[in-house]
Amino acid sequence: MPHSLAWTQLLNGMFGGPLTALLQSMGIFVRHPGAPITDAFALEFLIALVMLAFFVAVRLTLSVEKPAPVQQFAEMIHEFVGGQAEQIIGHGYEEFQSFVTIIFLFILSCNLIGLIPGINSPTELEVVTLALAVATFLYYNYYGFKANGLGGYLKQFAGPIWQLSPLLFPIELISHFARIMSLSVRLYANMFAGGLVTLVFFSLIPIGVPVIFLGLHLLVSVIQAFVFMLLVMIYLSLAVSHDH
């Protein structure tokens, strides 16, 4: 059984047995039956709980006259994401703002938690970034079909010149599925490289110099979360557009 965080051990102690039984009943192989919950999943679950608690706190402390600090922080996030969404998606961006905000905050939190010594960012695992990319892919395609209908959305893949549609349709289809790989690999590669460089310098020179690379890791974490958010907005903008 691999060494795991105290939080992971707590979750495995509480839910490990039932979870292993459930997975095995579904025919899913469990590498460590005594500890089916990994550090990455445990950290993601922790981040989800903290985000939920944050939004509940915002809702309970809403005030027009005397907004609490947590409300002011939430409004800053709302205005920042909303401003970006309005510029990129345009009219009707409000419908997608909640999803985009959650994606941005979740990825940012997963990236930043790796700054804590002894903890690896969940986004340093390809399976985590792949799941985020697949969720994004399903989300924007769903709203693409919803906004344009089956025929209207598929028409976007055919291009403006119908004579070239037999050639363009498979190319566009492949390029759409390639977005999953693009979103996943970009986030994974940058976070994995940043975490690895920081770990190497911590091992070689544990005092002083690693602070520089922690700053670099912080910068990469913020930029990658921002880039992922922007790409989600761009894909949504293209999907719900009525211009063919």
DOTI-284862 format. One line per field, with one value per residue (C-alpha): x, y, z; residue number from 1; residue in three letters. Coordinates in pm, whole numbers, always signed. Layout:
<bavos>
xx	(X/...)
yy	(Y/...)
zz	(Z/...)
n	(NUM/...)
res	(ALA/...)
</bavos>
This chain:
<bavos>
xx	(+0/+154/+219/-69/-174/-350/-665/-655/-608/-910/-1129/-1007/-1081/-1435/-1528/-1253/-1431/-1771/-1607/-1387/-1689/-1885/-1606/-1544/-1916/-1900/-1605/-1352/-1005/-888/-509/-513/-838/-756/-702/-898/-900/-588/-427/-539/-904/-889/-747/-1008/-1279/-1133/-1122/-1484/-1587/-1402/-1561/-1905/-1848/-1732/-2045/-2270/-2094/-2146/-2516/-2567/-2388/-2537/-2594/-2647/-2557/-2272/-2120/-1889/-1531/-1630/-1906/-1668/-1423/-1702/-1813/-1458/-1447/-1793/-1703/-1368/-1510/-1822/-1618/-1412/-1723/-1907/-1619/-1570/-1916/-2120/-2497/-2631/-2299/-2476/-2608/-2254/-2087/-2145/-1982/-1687/-1637/-1641/-1393/-1160/-1171/-1141/-838/-676/-721/-589/-285/-212/-243/+79/+267/+231/+547/+478/+161/+140/-114/-397/-355/-10/-196/-312/-632/-745/-683/-843/-1158/-1173/-1126/-1397/-1641/-1573/-1612/-1949/-2069/-2003/-2125/-2448/-2516/-2413/-2685/-2929/-2872/-2864/-3047/-2898/-2885/-2776/-2490/-2363/-2379/-2101/-1872/-1943/-1813/-1963/-1895/-2115/-1900/-1615/-1831/-1738/-1376/-1425/-1672/-1433/-1152/-1367/-1492/-1137/-1030/-1315/-1213/-851/-959/-987/-622/-520/-694/-575/-210/-153/-265/-101/+234/+276/+176/+382/+690/+644/+605/+901/+1135/+1031/+1084/+1429/+1554/+1404/+1603/+1928/+1913/+1645/+1698/+1659/+1670/+1347/+1149/+1213/+1070/+774/+703/+733/+500/+251/+265/+222/-71/-260/-182/-287/-618/-681/-593/-819/-1104/-1049/-1050/-1375/-1528/-1398/-1536/-1871/-1878/-1818/-2068/-2364/-2296/-2574/-2341/-2276)
yy	(+0/+336/+613/+860/+1184/+1184/+1317/+1030/+778/+922/+891/+536/+447/+582/+484/+252/-77/+9/+181/-121/-351/-123/-104/-478/-547/-336/-542/-261/-371/-206/-201/-137/-279/-147/+206/+264/+643/+813/+1135/+1313/+1218/+1304/+1648/+1709/+1609/+1844/+2131/+2061/+2071/+2400/+2554/+2437/+2586/+2911/+2944/+2856/+3122/+3377/+3292/+3314/+3648/+3830/+4194/+4502/+4754/+4575/+4305/+4069/+4010/+3670/+3836/+4102/+3834/+3642/+3959/+4018/+3668/+3711/+4040/+3909/+3592/+3772/+4040/+3782/+3581/+3887/+3977/+3626/+3463/+3780/+3794/+3523/+3462/+3455/+3105/+2967/+3184/+2946/+2651/+2859/+3003/+2658/+2522/+2818/+2803/+2425/+2411/+2709/+2544/+2209/+2387/+2600/+2321/+2181/+2476/+2307/+2098/+1726/+1765/+1714/+1905/+1678/+1839/+1680/+1356/+1306/+1130/+1442/+1682/+1435/+1425/+1807/+1816/+1554/+1740/+2061/+1883/+1734/+2063/+2290/+2034/+1988/+2362/+2370/+2118/+2295/+2637/+2532/+2201/+1880/+1989/+2344/+2242/+1971/+2224/+2416/+2118/+2130/+2481/+2763/+2600/+2297/+2155/+2115/+1979/+1610/+1709/+1962/+1763/+1482/+1734/+1950/+1644/+1526/+1876/+1891/+1563/+1683/+1961/+1701/+1611/+1975/+2085/+1781/+1769/+2145/+2157/+1828/+1896/+2244/+2146/+1827/+2011/+2291/+2048/+1840/+2139/+2264/+1918/+1882/+2214/+2148/+1824/+1985/+2318/+2311/+2671/+2995/+2901/+2689/+3002/+3132/+2816/+2826/+3171/+3030/+2743/+2997/+3193/+2881/+2768/+3093/+3119/+2761/+2800/+3126/+2975/+2676/+2911/+3120/+2811/+2692/+3031/+3025/+2675/+2778/+3091/+2887/+2618/+2846/+3084/+3103/+3219/+2930)
zz	(+0/-102/+149/+148/+310/+648/+477/+228/+507/+688/+379/+315/+674/+644/+289/+160/+232/+80/-215/-291/-271/-505/-761/-755/-796/-1114/-1240/-1186/-1079/-755/-723/-348/-205/+141/+12/-310/-263/-398/-280/-597/-548/-178/-256/-525/-278/-17/-267/-366/+1/+59/-252/-141/+204/+41/-172/+123/+332/+55/+34/+409/+444/+145/+227/+16/+287/+464/+243/+429/+307/+168/-35/-165/-273/-447/-627/-748/-894/-1045/-1211/-1337/-1494/-1612/-1785/-1971/-2063/-2192/-2422/-2559/-2554/-2587/-2545/-2317/-2141/-1803/-1874/-1879/-1616/-1327/-1507/-1625/-1276/-1114/-1371/-1315/-935/-922/-1153/-981/-640/-765/-909/-604/-348/-493/-340/-1/+62/+43/-164/-540/-745/-865/-1207/-1231/-1313/-1670/-1561/-1372/-1659/-1901/-1688/-1687/-2063/-2125/-1898/-2091/-2425/-2328/-2182/-2478/-2731/-2535/-2548/-2912/-2997/-2764/-2922/-3288/-3304/-3440/-3803/-3731/-3507/-3740/-4023/-3850/-3913/-4287/-4346/-4557/-4897/-4942/-5222/-4974/-4690/-4751/-4695/-4415/-4206/-4100/-4051/-3823/-3639/-3569/-3466/-3214/-3053/-3058/-2824/-2549/-2593/-2627/-2305/-2114/-2224/-2196/-1834/-1735/-1902/-1758/-1405/-1409/-1534/-1281/-993/-1104/-1134/-790/-638/-795/-660/-318/-313/-428/-245/+25/+140/-52/-420/-424/-329/-681/-832/-593/-735/-1085/-990/-857/-1182/-1394/-1178/-1227/-1598/-1673/-1489/-1675/-2014/-1953/-1863/-2176/-2398/-2240/-2321/-2678/-2740/-2592/-2807/-3122/-3023/-2951/-3237/-3496/-3773/-4013)
n	(1/2/3/4/5/6/7/8/9/10/11/12/13/14/15/16/17/18/19/20/21/22/23/24/25/26/27/28/29/30/31/32/33/34/35/36/37/38/39/40/41/42/43/44/45/46/47/48/49/50/51/52/53/54/55/56/57/58/59/60/61/62/63/64/65/66/67/68/69/70/71/72/73/74/75/76/77/78/79/80/81/82/83/84/85/86/87/88/89/90/91/92/93/94/95/96/97/98/99/100/101/102/103/104/105/106/107/108/109/110/111/112/113/114/115/116/117/118/119/120/121/122/123/124/125/126/127/128/129/130/131/132/133/134/135/136/137/138/139/140/141/142/143/144/145/146/147/148/149/150/151/152/153/154/155/156/157/158/159/160/161/162/163/164/165/166/167/168/169/170/171/172/173/174/175/176/177/178/179/180/181/182/183/184/185/186/187/188/189/190/191/192/193/194/195/196/197/198/199/200/201/202/203/204/205/206/207/208/209/210/211/212/213/214/215/216/217/218/219/220/221/222/223/224/225/226/227/228/229/230/231/232/233/234/235/236/237/238/239/240/241/242/243/244)
res	(MET/PRO/HIS/SER/LEU/ALA/TRP/THR/GLN/LEU/LEU/ASN/GLY/MET/PHE/GLY/GLY/PRO/LEU/THR/ALA/LEU/LEU/GLN/SER/MET/GLY/ILE/PHE/VAL/ARG/HIS/PRO/GLY/ALA/PRO/ILE/THR/ASP/ALA/PHE/ALA/LEU/GLU/PHE/LEU/ILE/ALA/LEU/VAL/MET/LEU/ALA/PHE/PHE/VAL/ALA/VAL/ARG/LEU/THR/LEU/SER/VAL/GLU/LYS/PRO/ALA/PRO/VAL/GLN/GLN/PHE/ALA/GLU/MET/ILE/HIS/GLU/PHE/VAL/GLY/GLY/GLN/ALA/GLU/GLN/ILE/ILE/GLY/HIS/GLY/TYR/GLU/GLU/PHE/GLN/SER/PHE/VAL/THR/ILE/ILE/PHE/LEU/PHE/ILE/LEU/SER/CYS/ASN/LEU/ILE/GLY/LEU/ILE/PRO/GLY/ILE/ASN/SER/PRO/THR/GLU/LEU/GLU/VAL/VAL/THR/LEU/ALA/LEU/ALA/VAL/ALA/THR/PHE/LEU/TYR/TYR/ASN/TYR/TYR/GLY/PHE/LYS/ALA/ASN/GLY/LEU/GLY/GLY/TYR/LEU/LYS/GLN/PHE/ALA/GLY/PRO/ILE/TRP/GLN/LEU/SER/PRO/LEU/LEU/PHE/PRO/ILE/GLU/LEU/ILE/SER/HIS/PHE/ALA/ARG/ILE/MET/SER/LEU/SER/VAL/ARG/LEU/TYR/ALA/ASN/MET/PHE/ALA/GLY/GLY/LEU/VAL/THR/LEU/VAL/PHE/PHE/SER/LEU/ILE/PRO/ILE/GLY/VAL/PRO/VAL/ILE/PHE/LEU/GLY/LEU/HIS/LEU/LEU/VAL/SER/VAL/ILE/GLN/ALA/PHE/VAL/PHE/MET/LEU/LEU/VAL/MET/ILE/TYR/LEU/SER/LEU/ALA/VAL/SER/HIS/ASP/HIS)
</bavos>
